[in-house]
């Protein structure tokens, strides 16, 4: 479990074995001596398992399923990604409860400066739209955000300067696609409603 509070921006150092599961090395400022092999790290919002580590680089394997459901296939050497290590008992619960299981992609439709902040509007697939609610929570590229408004399959968020400067959201351009994880409660409510039919 995660909170969607980004603690580092990592850099993709290597990608190998593109014929099968990708093997990706990610450089980080995390103290990896505290990270066990088999531990989970949210990489751009995707929960990935550490399979190997060096002084400042950890390695993850990415399956074909994950490549098909995310934008990881567009990563290359030098790509910057938001990182968050998994929660430990007693950690502060900022943000909201995040699983690191990406539900799909959202496309950035508009980016407008608003005072010191930025207003971003995203569009999601029709099957995700019912799980996006005003003043609800959403995770974009691993960042916990509050939804401002919703219009059909589009929704808006406000990015304050700290988040803009300390995550990869500040590098987005219109047309970019980001990982979206809907609020966990919304996911289960939708499943319960569908099951009743």
C-alpha positions as CSV (number, residue, x, y, z in Angstrom):
1,X,0.0,0.0,0.0
2,X,1.0,3.6,-0.7
3,X,-0.3,7.1,0.0
4,X,0.4,8.8,-3.3
5,X,2.9,11.2,-1.6
6,X,6.0,11.2,-3.9
7,X,9.3,10.8,-2.0
8,X,11.8,10.8,-4.9
9,X,12.0,11.3,-8.7
10,X,14.0,8.4,-10.1
11,X,15.7,8.1,-13.5
12,X,15.5,5.0,-15.7
13,X,19.1,3.8,-16.1
14,X,18.6,0.7,-18.2
15,X,16.0,-1.4,-20.0
16,X,16.9,-4.9,-21.1
17,X,15.2,-8.1,-22.3
18,X,12.5,-6.3,-24.4
19,X,11.6,-9.6,-26.1
20,X,9.9,-10.9,-22.9
21,X,9.4,-9.2,-19.5
22,X,11.3,-6.0,-19.4
23,X,14.1,-5.7,-16.8
24,X,14.4,-2.0,-15.8
25,X,17.1,-0.4,-13.6
26,X,16.0,2.8,-11.8
27,X,18.4,5.2,-10.1
28,X,17.1,6.7,-6.9
29,X,18.2,8.7,-3.8
30,X,16.4,6.1,-1.6
31,X,18.6,4.4,1.0
32,X,18.4,1.0,-0.7
33,X,20.1,-0.7,2.2
34,X,16.7,-0.3,3.9
35,X,14.9,-1.9,0.9
36,X,14.6,-5.7,0.8
37,X,14.6,-7.8,-2.4
38,X,10.9,-8.5,-3.0
39,X,9.9,-5.1,-1.6
40,X,7.4,-3.0,-3.5
41,X,8.1,0.5,-4.9
42,X,5.5,2.6,-6.8
43,X,7.2,3.6,-10.0
44,X,5.1,6.3,-11.8
45,X,2.2,4.9,-9.8
46,X,2.8,1.2,-10.7
47,X,3.5,-1.1,-7.9
48,X,6.7,-3.0,-9.0
49,X,8.8,-5.5,-7.1
50,X,12.5,-5.0,-6.4
51,X,14.4,-8.0,-7.9
52,X,17.9,-6.7,-7.5
53,X,19.7,-3.6,-6.2
54,X,23.0,-1.9,-6.2
55,X,24.2,1.2,-4.4
56,X,21.7,3.7,-5.9
57,X,19.9,1.6,-8.5
58,X,17.1,-0.9,-8.1
59,X,15.8,-3.3,-10.7
60,X,12.3,-4.4,-11.5
61,X,10.8,-6.9,-13.9
62,X,7.7,-5.6,-15.9
63,X,5.4,-8.2,-17.4
64,X,3.6,-8.1,-20.7
65,X,0.3,-7.4,-18.8
66,X,1.8,-4.4,-17.1
67,X,3.3,-3.1,-20.4
68,X,-0.1,-3.5,-22.1
69,X,-2.0,-1.5,-19.4
70,X,0.5,1.3,-18.7
71,X,2.8,3.8,-20.4
72,X,5.9,1.9,-19.2
73,X,6.5,0.8,-22.8
74,X,7.3,4.5,-23.6
75,X,10.0,4.7,-20.9
76,X,13.6,4.9,-22.1
77,X,17.0,5.6,-20.6
78,X,16.8,9.0,-18.9
79,X,13.0,8.9,-18.3
80,X,12.1,10.6,-15.0
81,X,9.5,8.8,-12.9
82,X,7.8,9.5,-9.5
83,X,8.8,7.0,-6.8
84,X,7.2,6.1,-3.5
85,X,8.3,3.2,-1.2
86,X,5.6,1.1,0.4
87,X,4.0,2.1,3.7
88,X,5.4,0.7,6.9
89,X,3.4,0.2,10.1
90,X,3.3,3.6,11.9
91,X,4.0,5.7,8.7
92,X,2.0,8.9,8.4
93,X,-1.1,8.5,6.2
94,X,-1.0,11.6,3.9
95,X,-2.7,11.5,0.5
96,X,-5.1,8.6,0.3
97,X,-4.8,4.8,0.3
98,X,-3.3,3.7,-3.0
99,X,-2.6,0.2,-4.2
100,X,-0.3,0.9,-7.1
101,X,-2.5,-1.1,-9.4
102,X,-3.0,1.1,-12.5
103,X,-6.6,1.1,-13.8
104,X,-5.7,2.7,-17.1
105,X,-4.4,5.8,-18.8
106,X,-5.6,9.4,-18.7
107,X,-4.8,11.9,-21.5
108,X,-3.9,15.5,-20.6
109,X,-6.3,17.6,-22.6
110,X,-5.4,21.1,-21.3
111,X,-2.9,22.8,-19.0
112,X,-3.7,26.3,-17.8
113,X,-1.6,28.4,-15.3
114,X,-3.9,29.6,-12.5
115,X,-2.1,32.0,-10.1
116,X,0.9,30.1,-8.8
117,X,-0.8,26.8,-9.5
118,X,-1.8,24.9,-12.7
119,X,-5.2,23.5,-13.7
120,X,-5.0,20.3,-15.6
121,X,-7.9,18.6,-17.4
122,X,-7.6,14.9,-18.2
123,X,-9.8,12.5,-20.2
124,X,-10.3,8.8,-19.2
125,X,-11.9,5.8,-21.0
126,X,-15.7,5.6,-20.6
127,X,-15.4,2.5,-18.3
128,X,-13.3,4.5,-15.8
129,X,-15.4,7.7,-15.9
130,X,-18.1,6.6,-13.4
131,X,-15.4,6.1,-10.8
132,X,-14.2,9.7,-11.0
133,X,-16.2,12.0,-8.7
134,X,-15.9,15.7,-7.8
135,X,-13.9,16.2,-4.5
136,X,-12.9,12.5,-4.7
137,X,-9.4,11.2,-4.9
138,X,-7.4,10.0,-7.9
139,X,-3.8,9.0,-8.4
140,X,-2.0,10.3,-11.5
141,X,1.5,8.9,-12.2
142,X,1.5,7.9,-8.5
143,X,0.5,11.4,-7.2
144,X,-2.5,11.6,-4.9
145,X,-4.8,14.4,-6.0
146,X,-8.2,15.8,-5.3
147,X,-10.6,16.0,-8.3
148,X,-12.0,19.5,-8.8
149,X,-14.7,19.0,-11.4
150,X,-16.0,16.3,-13.7
151,X,-17.6,16.6,-17.1
152,X,-18.6,13.2,-18.7
153,X,-15.2,11.4,-19.1
154,X,-13.1,14.5,-18.4
155,X,-12.0,15.8,-15.0
156,X,-9.9,18.6,-13.6
157,X,-7.2,18.8,-10.9
158,X,-5.3,21.7,-9.5
159,X,-1.5,21.3,-9.0
160,X,0.1,23.5,-6.4
161,X,3.6,24.8,-6.9
162,X,5.2,22.2,-4.5
163,X,3.7,19.3,-6.4
164,X,4.5,20.9,-9.7
165,X,8.2,21.3,-8.7
166,X,8.7,18.0,-6.8
167,X,6.9,15.4,-9.1
168,X,7.0,14.7,-12.9
169,X,3.6,16.4,-13.3
170,X,5.4,19.7,-14.0
171,X,6.9,18.2,-17.2
172,X,3.6,17.1,-18.7
173,X,2.4,18.5,-22.1
174,X,-1.0,18.4,-23.7
175,X,-1.5,15.0,-25.3
176,X,0.7,13.1,-22.7
177,X,-0.8,10.0,-21.2
178,X,-0.4,9.3,-17.5
179,X,-1.2,6.3,-15.2
180,X,-4.5,6.7,-13.5
181,X,-5.6,4.8,-10.4
182,X,-9.2,5.5,-9.3
183,X,-10.1,5.6,-5.6
184,X,-10.2,2.1,-4.2
185,X,-13.6,2.6,-2.6
186,X,-15.1,3.7,-6.0
187,X,-13.7,0.6,-7.6
188,X,-15.5,-1.7,-5.2
189,X,-18.7,0.3,-5.3
190,X,-18.8,0.0,-9.1
191,X,-18.1,-3.8,-8.9
192,X,-20.9,-4.2,-6.3
193,X,-23.4,-2.3,-8.5
194,X,-22.4,-4.3,-11.6
195,X,-22.8,-7.5,-9.7
196,X,-26.3,-6.6,-8.6
197,X,-27.4,-6.3,-12.2
